[in-house]
Amino acid sequence: MQPKYPSDSVTVMTDIILPGETNPLNNLFGGELLARMDRAASIAARRHSGRIVVTASVNHVAFNRAIPLGSVVTIEAKVSRTFTSSMETFIDVWLEDRVSGVRSKANEAIYTFVAVDETGKPTAVPPLEPQTEIEKERFDAALRRKQLSLVLAGKMKPHDATELKALFM
């Protein structure tokens, strides 16, 4: 299978925050942001795999800044690492200043998707070749995150988690 690059899967969604999407503090509901991130990340995973994809896990979410009513928010997602049938997707959330137009990072998340065939059976995905420094950092860190997840789920013995051992030894 021919390798692909993270740039092949880039998905960018920009929208404005409306009153029906906000909480009593007039900030975007966290669940609304999660749904938007899931949609962008699933498009990125589908672009990479060329297959139907299903969300396997939400590995990490950081709600660092509130997103106020009327804000322009941009969600950028791209595949950060692939495994046999799964893909880790990194999502950056940007908030645009209403006056200056300057963007600043508000939140980030990491979702994992599995590519499936028409019957729902997991299917192989192309390997990923990171290009930029941040893509390489995210690619390397993805294996540590996967091993930690497998250890916590009881699907991998701690002594087999080579990437995790390397952090502590």
Biotite code that builds the C-alpha atoms (Angstrom):
import biotite.structure as struc

atoms = struc.array([
    struc.Atom([0.000, 0.000, 0.000], chain_id="A", res_id=1, res_name="MET", atom_name="CA", element="C"),
    struc.Atom([1.396, 3.407, -1.014], chain_id="A", res_id=2, res_name="GLN", atom_name="CA", element="C"),
    struc.Atom([2.207, 5.748, 1.923], chain_id="A", res_id=3, res_name="PRO", atom_name="CA", element="C"),
    struc.Atom([0.337, 9.026, 2.274], chain_id="A", res_id=4, res_name="LYS", atom_name="CA", element="C"),
    struc.Atom([1.247, 12.296, 3.945], chain_id="A", res_id=5, res_name="TYR", atom_name="CA", element="C"),
    struc.Atom([-0.616, 14.102, 6.740], chain_id="A", res_id=6, res_name="PRO", atom_name="CA", element="C"),
    struc.Atom([-1.256, 16.949, 4.287], chain_id="A", res_id=7, res_name="SER", atom_name="CA", element="C"),
    struc.Atom([-3.336, 14.538, 2.162], chain_id="A", res_id=8, res_name="ASP", atom_name="CA", element="C"),
    struc.Atom([-5.933, 14.343, 4.921], chain_id="A", res_id=9, res_name="SER", atom_name="CA", element="C"),
    struc.Atom([-6.115, 17.976, 6.053], chain_id="A", res_id=10, res_name="VAL", atom_name="CA", element="C"),
    struc.Atom([-9.670, 19.044, 6.787], chain_id="A", res_id=11, res_name="THR", atom_name="CA", element="C"),
    struc.Atom([-10.564, 22.625, 7.718], chain_id="A", res_id=12, res_name="VAL", atom_name="CA", element="C"),
    struc.Atom([-14.018, 23.664, 8.928], chain_id="A", res_id=13, res_name="MET", atom_name="CA", element="C"),
    struc.Atom([-14.808, 27.303, 9.788], chain_id="A", res_id=14, res_name="THR", atom_name="CA", element="C"),
    struc.Atom([-18.070, 28.430, 11.359], chain_id="A", res_id=15, res_name="ASP", atom_name="CA", element="C"),
    struc.Atom([-19.629, 31.117, 13.520], chain_id="A", res_id=16, res_name="ILE", atom_name="CA", element="C"),
    struc.Atom([-21.008, 30.354, 16.984], chain_id="A", res_id=17, res_name="ILE", atom_name="CA", element="C"),
    struc.Atom([-24.764, 30.983, 17.194], chain_id="A", res_id=18, res_name="LEU", atom_name="CA", element="C"),
    struc.Atom([-27.006, 31.495, 20.261], chain_id="A", res_id=19, res_name="PRO", atom_name="CA", element="C"),
    struc.Atom([-28.572, 27.998, 20.146], chain_id="A", res_id=20, res_name="GLY", atom_name="CA", element="C"),
    struc.Atom([-25.086, 26.436, 20.453], chain_id="A", res_id=21, res_name="GLU", atom_name="CA", element="C"),
    struc.Atom([-24.097, 28.198, 23.673], chain_id="A", res_id=22, res_name="THR", atom_name="CA", element="C"),
    struc.Atom([-24.455, 27.582, 27.394], chain_id="A", res_id=23, res_name="ASN", atom_name="CA", element="C"),
    struc.Atom([-25.809, 30.077, 29.977], chain_id="A", res_id=24, res_name="PRO", atom_name="CA", element="C"),
    struc.Atom([-22.396, 31.833, 29.976], chain_id="A", res_id=25, res_name="LEU", atom_name="CA", element="C"),
    struc.Atom([-22.768, 32.439, 26.207], chain_id="A", res_id=26, res_name="ASN", atom_name="CA", element="C"),
    struc.Atom([-19.890, 30.097, 25.370], chain_id="A", res_id=27, res_name="ASN", atom_name="CA", element="C"),
    struc.Atom([-20.007, 27.185, 22.935], chain_id="A", res_id=28, res_name="LEU", atom_name="CA", element="C"),
    struc.Atom([-21.247, 23.958, 24.576], chain_id="A", res_id=29, res_name="PHE", atom_name="CA", element="C"),
    struc.Atom([-18.377, 21.479, 25.019], chain_id="A", res_id=30, res_name="GLY", atom_name="CA", element="C"),
    struc.Atom([-20.487, 18.738, 23.429], chain_id="A", res_id=31, res_name="GLY", atom_name="CA", element="C"),
    struc.Atom([-21.094, 20.915, 20.380], chain_id="A", res_id=32, res_name="GLU", atom_name="CA", element="C"),
    struc.Atom([-17.345, 21.399, 19.988], chain_id="A", res_id=33, res_name="LEU", atom_name="CA", element="C"),
    struc.Atom([-16.776, 17.641, 20.410], chain_id="A", res_id=34, res_name="LEU", atom_name="CA", element="C"),
    struc.Atom([-19.270, 16.928, 17.607], chain_id="A", res_id=35, res_name="ALA", atom_name="CA", element="C"),
    struc.Atom([-17.623, 19.443, 15.285], chain_id="A", res_id=36, res_name="ARG", atom_name="CA", element="C"),
    struc.Atom([-14.183, 17.984, 16.015], chain_id="A", res_id=37, res_name="MET", atom_name="CA", element="C"),
    struc.Atom([-15.525, 14.465, 15.389], chain_id="A", res_id=38, res_name="ASP", atom_name="CA", element="C"),
    struc.Atom([-16.904, 15.484, 11.984], chain_id="A", res_id=39, res_name="ARG", atom_name="CA", element="C"),
    struc.Atom([-13.671, 17.185, 10.889], chain_id="A", res_id=40, res_name="ALA", atom_name="CA", element="C"),
    struc.Atom([-11.507, 14.314, 12.150], chain_id="A", res_id=41, res_name="ALA", atom_name="CA", element="C"),
    struc.Atom([-13.696, 11.685, 10.497], chain_id="A", res_id=42, res_name="SER", atom_name="CA", element="C"),
    struc.Atom([-13.387, 13.484, 7.159], chain_id="A", res_id=43, res_name="ILE", atom_name="CA", element="C"),
    struc.Atom([-9.592, 13.552, 7.589], chain_id="A", res_id=44, res_name="ALA", atom_name="CA", element="C"),
    struc.Atom([-9.519, 9.829, 8.422], chain_id="A", res_id=45, res_name="ALA", atom_name="CA", element="C"),
    struc.Atom([-11.741, 9.026, 5.443], chain_id="A", res_id=46, res_name="ARG", atom_name="CA", element="C"),
    struc.Atom([-9.514, 11.086, 3.146], chain_id="A", res_id=47, res_name="ARG", atom_name="CA", element="C"),
    struc.Atom([-6.493, 9.142, 4.333], chain_id="A", res_id=48, res_name="HIS", atom_name="CA", element="C"),
    struc.Atom([-8.033, 5.678, 4.187], chain_id="A", res_id=49, res_name="SER", atom_name="CA", element="C"),
    struc.Atom([-10.478, 6.042, 1.315], chain_id="A", res_id=50, res_name="GLY", atom_name="CA", element="C"),
    struc.Atom([-12.858, 3.935, 3.426], chain_id="A", res_id=51, res_name="ARG", atom_name="CA", element="C"),
    struc.Atom([-15.831, 4.303, 5.739], chain_id="A", res_id=52, res_name="ILE", atom_name="CA", element="C"),
    struc.Atom([-14.493, 5.221, 9.189], chain_id="A", res_id=53, res_name="VAL", atom_name="CA", element="C"),
    struc.Atom([-15.938, 4.905, 12.670], chain_id="A", res_id=54, res_name="VAL", atom_name="CA", element="C"),
    struc.Atom([-14.864, 6.732, 15.801], chain_id="A", res_id=55, res_name="THR", atom_name="CA", element="C"),
    struc.Atom([-13.022, 4.262, 18.035], chain_id="A", res_id=56, res_name="ALA", atom_name="CA", element="C"),
    struc.Atom([-12.034, 6.627, 20.839], chain_id="A", res_id=57, res_name="SER", atom_name="CA", element="C"),
    struc.Atom([-11.625, 10.185, 21.956], chain_id="A", res_id=58, res_name="VAL", atom_name="CA", element="C"),
    struc.Atom([-8.108, 9.933, 23.345], chain_id="A", res_id=59, res_name="ASN", atom_name="CA", element="C"),
    struc.Atom([-7.600, 13.468, 24.544], chain_id="A", res_id=60, res_name="HIS", atom_name="CA", element="C"),
    struc.Atom([-9.533, 16.739, 24.682], chain_id="A", res_id=61, res_name="VAL", atom_name="CA", element="C"),
    struc.Atom([-8.225, 20.001, 26.101], chain_id="A", res_id=62, res_name="ALA", atom_name="CA", element="C"),
    struc.Atom([-10.768, 22.784, 26.586], chain_id="A", res_id=63, res_name="PHE", atom_name="CA", element="C"),
    struc.Atom([-8.168, 25.494, 27.153], chain_id="A", res_id=64, res_name="ASN", atom_name="CA", element="C"),
    struc.Atom([-10.232, 28.534, 26.173], chain_id="A", res_id=65, res_name="ARG", atom_name="CA", element="C"),
    struc.Atom([-13.928, 29.250, 26.050], chain_id="A", res_id=66, res_name="ALA", atom_name="CA", element="C"),
    struc.Atom([-15.371, 30.006, 22.622], chain_id="A", res_id=67, res_name="ILE", atom_name="CA", element="C"),
    struc.Atom([-17.812, 32.918, 23.012], chain_id="A", res_id=68, res_name="PRO", atom_name="CA", element="C"),
    struc.Atom([-21.057, 33.556, 21.160], chain_id="A", res_id=69, res_name="LEU", atom_name="CA", element="C"),
    struc.Atom([-20.423, 35.183, 17.780], chain_id="A", res_id=70, res_name="GLY", atom_name="CA", element="C"),
    struc.Atom([-16.869, 33.867, 17.507], chain_id="A", res_id=71, res_name="SER", atom_name="CA", element="C"),
    struc.Atom([-15.445, 32.534, 14.294], chain_id="A", res_id=72, res_name="VAL", atom_name="CA", element="C"),
    struc.Atom([-13.952, 29.134, 15.072], chain_id="A", res_id=73, res_name="VAL", atom_name="CA", element="C"),
    struc.Atom([-11.793, 27.025, 12.759], chain_id="A", res_id=74, res_name="THR", atom_name="CA", element="C"),
    struc.Atom([-11.239, 23.325, 13.286], chain_id="A", res_id=75, res_name="ILE", atom_name="CA", element="C"),
    struc.Atom([-8.250, 21.756, 11.542], chain_id="A", res_id=76, res_name="GLU", atom_name="CA", element="C"),
    struc.Atom([-7.835, 17.980, 11.538], chain_id="A", res_id=77, res_name="ALA", atom_name="CA", element="C"),
    struc.Atom([-5.315, 15.649, 9.964], chain_id="A", res_id=78, res_name="LYS", atom_name="CA", element="C"),
    struc.Atom([-4.147, 12.094, 10.440], chain_id="A", res_id=79, res_name="VAL", atom_name="CA", element="C"),
    struc.Atom([-1.136, 11.966, 12.763], chain_id="A", res_id=80, res_name="SER", atom_name="CA", element="C"),
    struc.Atom([-0.373, 8.215, 12.660], chain_id="A", res_id=81, res_name="ARG", atom_name="CA", element="C"),
    struc.Atom([-1.746, 5.006, 11.214], chain_id="A", res_id=82, res_name="THR", atom_name="CA", element="C"),
    struc.Atom([-1.667, 1.470, 12.516], chain_id="A", res_id=83, res_name="PHE", atom_name="CA", element="C"),
    struc.Atom([-3.161, -1.646, 10.887], chain_id="A", res_id=84, res_name="THR", atom_name="CA", element="C"),
    struc.Atom([-6.749, -0.434, 10.485], chain_id="A", res_id=85, res_name="SER", atom_name="CA", element="C"),
    struc.Atom([-6.795, 2.518, 12.877], chain_id="A", res_id=86, res_name="SER", atom_name="CA", element="C"),
    struc.Atom([-5.766, 6.120, 12.448], chain_id="A", res_id=87, res_name="MET", atom_name="CA", element="C"),
    struc.Atom([-4.987, 8.700, 15.099], chain_id="A", res_id=88, res_name="GLU", atom_name="CA", element="C"),
    struc.Atom([-6.243, 12.130, 14.094], chain_id="A", res_id=89, res_name="THR", atom_name="CA", element="C"),
    struc.Atom([-5.015, 15.341, 15.696], chain_id="A", res_id=90, res_name="PHE", atom_name="CA", element="C"),
    struc.Atom([-7.414, 18.281, 15.858], chain_id="A", res_id=91, res_name="ILE", atom_name="CA", element="C"),
    struc.Atom([-6.467, 21.923, 16.464], chain_id="A", res_id=92, res_name="ASP", atom_name="CA", element="C"),
    struc.Atom([-9.198, 24.458, 17.267], chain_id="A", res_id=93, res_name="VAL", atom_name="CA", element="C"),
    struc.Atom([-8.522, 28.102, 16.430], chain_id="A", res_id=94, res_name="TRP", atom_name="CA", element="C"),
    struc.Atom([-10.393, 31.183, 17.586], chain_id="A", res_id=95, res_name="LEU", atom_name="CA", element="C"),
    struc.Atom([-10.380, 34.266, 15.383], chain_id="A", res_id=96, res_name="GLU", atom_name="CA", element="C"),
    struc.Atom([-10.288, 37.700, 17.028], chain_id="A", res_id=97, res_name="ASP", atom_name="CA", element="C"),
    struc.Atom([-13.407, 39.590, 15.925], chain_id="A", res_id=98, res_name="ARG", atom_name="CA", element="C"),
    struc.Atom([-11.575, 42.879, 15.348], chain_id="A", res_id=99, res_name="VAL", atom_name="CA", element="C"),
    struc.Atom([-8.036, 42.019, 14.214], chain_id="A", res_id=100, res_name="SER", atom_name="CA", element="C"),
    struc.Atom([-8.766, 38.662, 12.567], chain_id="A", res_id=101, res_name="GLY", atom_name="CA", element="C"),
    struc.Atom([-5.713, 37.184, 14.330], chain_id="A", res_id=102, res_name="VAL", atom_name="CA", element="C"),
    struc.Atom([-6.105, 33.469, 15.074], chain_id="A", res_id=103, res_name="ARG", atom_name="CA", element="C"),
    struc.Atom([-5.058, 31.879, 18.344], chain_id="A", res_id=104, res_name="SER", atom_name="CA", element="C"),
    struc.Atom([-5.201, 28.266, 19.422], chain_id="A", res_id=105, res_name="LYS", atom_name="CA", element="C"),
    struc.Atom([-8.149, 27.629, 21.729], chain_id="A", res_id=106, res_name="ALA", atom_name="CA", element="C"),
    struc.Atom([-8.343, 23.850, 22.095], chain_id="A", res_id=107, res_name="ASN", atom_name="CA", element="C"),
    struc.Atom([-7.014, 20.556, 20.783], chain_id="A", res_id=108, res_name="GLU", atom_name="CA", element="C"),
    struc.Atom([-8.049, 16.942, 20.679], chain_id="A", res_id=109, res_name="ALA", atom_name="CA", element="C"),
    struc.Atom([-6.928, 13.521, 19.525], chain_id="A", res_id=110, res_name="ILE", atom_name="CA", element="C"),
    struc.Atom([-9.437, 11.032, 18.132], chain_id="A", res_id=111, res_name="TYR", atom_name="CA", element="C"),
    struc.Atom([-8.892, 7.498, 16.847], chain_id="A", res_id=112, res_name="THR", atom_name="CA", element="C"),
    struc.Atom([-10.844, 6.065, 13.907], chain_id="A", res_id=113, res_name="PHE", atom_name="CA", element="C"),
    struc.Atom([-11.016, 2.596, 12.420], chain_id="A", res_id=114, res_name="VAL", atom_name="CA", element="C"),
    struc.Atom([-11.467, 2.057, 8.689], chain_id="A", res_id=115, res_name="ALA", atom_name="CA", element="C"),
    struc.Atom([-14.110, -0.521, 7.853], chain_id="A", res_id=116, res_name="VAL", atom_name="CA", element="C"),
    struc.Atom([-15.414, -2.223, 4.746], chain_id="A", res_id=117, res_name="ASP", atom_name="CA", element="C"),
    struc.Atom([-19.061, -2.306, 3.636], chain_id="A", res_id=118, res_name="GLU", atom_name="CA", element="C"),
    struc.Atom([-19.839, -5.038, 6.189], chain_id="A", res_id=119, res_name="THR", atom_name="CA", element="C"),
    struc.Atom([-18.272, -3.115, 9.086], chain_id="A", res_id=120, res_name="GLY", atom_name="CA", element="C"),
    struc.Atom([-15.155, -5.290, 9.257], chain_id="A", res_id=121, res_name="LYS", atom_name="CA", element="C"),
    struc.Atom([-11.879, -3.424, 9.990], chain_id="A", res_id=122, res_name="PRO", atom_name="CA", element="C"),
    struc.Atom([-9.708, -3.025, 6.911], chain_id="A", res_id=123, res_name="THR", atom_name="CA", element="C"),
    struc.Atom([-6.089, -2.012, 6.338], chain_id="A", res_id=124, res_name="ALA", atom_name="CA", element="C"),
    struc.Atom([-5.155, 1.640, 5.874], chain_id="A", res_id=125, res_name="VAL", atom_name="CA", element="C"),
    struc.Atom([-2.188, 3.167, 4.045], chain_id="A", res_id=126, res_name="PRO", atom_name="CA", element="C"),
    struc.Atom([0.914, 3.979, 6.099], chain_id="A", res_id=127, res_name="PRO", atom_name="CA", element="C"),
    struc.Atom([1.602, 7.603, 6.979], chain_id="A", res_id=128, res_name="LEU", atom_name="CA", element="C"),
    struc.Atom([4.825, 9.503, 6.255], chain_id="A", res_id=129, res_name="GLU", atom_name="CA", element="C"),
    struc.Atom([5.118, 12.649, 8.395], chain_id="A", res_id=130, res_name="PRO", atom_name="CA", element="C"),
    struc.Atom([6.862, 15.600, 6.734], chain_id="A", res_id=131, res_name="GLN", atom_name="CA", element="C"),
    struc.Atom([7.097, 18.566, 9.107], chain_id="A", res_id=132, res_name="THR", atom_name="CA", element="C"),
    struc.Atom([8.673, 18.655, 12.574], chain_id="A", res_id=133, res_name="GLU", atom_name="CA", element="C"),
    struc.Atom([5.306, 18.862, 14.335], chain_id="A", res_id=134, res_name="ILE", atom_name="CA", element="C"),
    struc.Atom([3.979, 15.985, 12.215], chain_id="A", res_id=135, res_name="GLU", atom_name="CA", element="C"),
    struc.Atom([7.017, 13.908, 13.210], chain_id="A", res_id=136, res_name="LYS", atom_name="CA", element="C"),
    struc.Atom([6.536, 14.773, 16.902], chain_id="A", res_id=137, res_name="GLU", atom_name="CA", element="C"),
    struc.Atom([2.849, 13.847, 16.774], chain_id="A", res_id=138, res_name="ARG", atom_name="CA", element="C"),
    struc.Atom([3.652, 10.665, 14.841], chain_id="A", res_id=139, res_name="PHE", atom_name="CA", element="C"),
    struc.Atom([6.200, 9.528, 17.456], chain_id="A", res_id=140, res_name="ASP", atom_name="CA", element="C"),
    struc.Atom([3.950, 10.422, 20.391], chain_id="A", res_id=141, res_name="ALA", atom_name="CA", element="C"),
    struc.Atom([1.035, 8.484, 18.876], chain_id="A", res_id=142, res_name="ALA", atom_name="CA", element="C"),
    struc.Atom([2.741, 5.141, 19.502], chain_id="A", res_id=143, res_name="LEU", atom_name="CA", element="C"),
    struc.Atom([3.256, 6.032, 23.172], chain_id="A", res_id=144, res_name="ARG", atom_name="CA", element="C"),
    struc.Atom([-0.412, 7.031, 23.458], chain_id="A", res_id=145, res_name="ARG", atom_name="CA", element="C"),
    struc.Atom([-1.518, 3.786, 21.803], chain_id="A", res_id=146, res_name="LYS", atom_name="CA", element="C"),
    struc.Atom([0.646, 1.657, 24.073], chain_id="A", res_id=147, res_name="GLN", atom_name="CA", element="C"),
    struc.Atom([-0.613, 3.485, 27.164], chain_id="A", res_id=148, res_name="LEU", atom_name="CA", element="C"),
    struc.Atom([-4.197, 2.953, 26.050], chain_id="A", res_id=149, res_name="SER", atom_name="CA", element="C"),
    struc.Atom([-3.571, -0.760, 25.473], chain_id="A", res_id=150, res_name="LEU", atom_name="CA", element="C"),
    struc.Atom([-1.891, -1.157, 28.872], chain_id="A", res_id=151, res_name="VAL", atom_name="CA", element="C"),
    struc.Atom([-4.760, 0.635, 30.645], chain_id="A", res_id=152, res_name="LEU", atom_name="CA", element="C"),
    struc.Atom([-7.297, -1.538, 28.810], chain_id="A", res_id=153, res_name="ALA", atom_name="CA", element="C"),
    struc.Atom([-5.426, -4.699, 29.823], chain_id="A", res_id=154, res_name="GLY", atom_name="CA", element="C"),
    struc.Atom([-4.675, -5.565, 26.189], chain_id="A", res_id=155, res_name="LYS", atom_name="CA", element="C"),
    struc.Atom([-0.901, -5.143, 26.573], chain_id="A", res_id=156, res_name="MET", atom_name="CA", element="C"),
    struc.Atom([1.396, -6.038, 29.429], chain_id="A", res_id=157, res_name="LYS", atom_name="CA", element="C"),
    struc.Atom([3.338, -3.041, 30.799], chain_id="A", res_id=158, res_name="PRO", atom_name="CA", element="C"),
    struc.Atom([6.690, -4.743, 30.137], chain_id="A", res_id=159, res_name="HIS", atom_name="CA", element="C"),
    struc.Atom([5.749, -5.036, 26.435], chain_id="A", res_id=160, res_name="ASP", atom_name="CA", element="C"),
    struc.Atom([5.126, -1.282, 26.106], chain_id="A", res_id=161, res_name="ALA", atom_name="CA", element="C"),
    struc.Atom([8.533, -0.505, 24.619], chain_id="A", res_id=162, res_name="THR", atom_name="CA", element="C"),
    struc.Atom([7.841, 3.173, 23.934], chain_id="A", res_id=163, res_name="GLU", atom_name="CA", element="C"),
    struc.Atom([6.597, 3.766, 27.466], chain_id="A", res_id=164, res_name="LEU", atom_name="CA", element="C"),
    struc.Atom([9.566, 1.977, 29.008], chain_id="A", res_id=165, res_name="LYS", atom_name="CA", element="C"),
    struc.Atom([11.877, 4.212, 27.004], chain_id="A", res_id=166, res_name="ALA", atom_name="CA", element="C"),
    struc.Atom([10.353, 7.260, 28.715], chain_id="A", res_id=167, res_name="LEU", atom_name="CA", element="C"),
    struc.Atom([11.145, 5.968, 32.186], chain_id="A", res_id=168, res_name="PHE", atom_name="CA", element="C"),
    struc.Atom([14.455, 4.155, 31.724], chain_id="A", res_id=169, res_name="MET", atom_name="CA", element="C"),
])
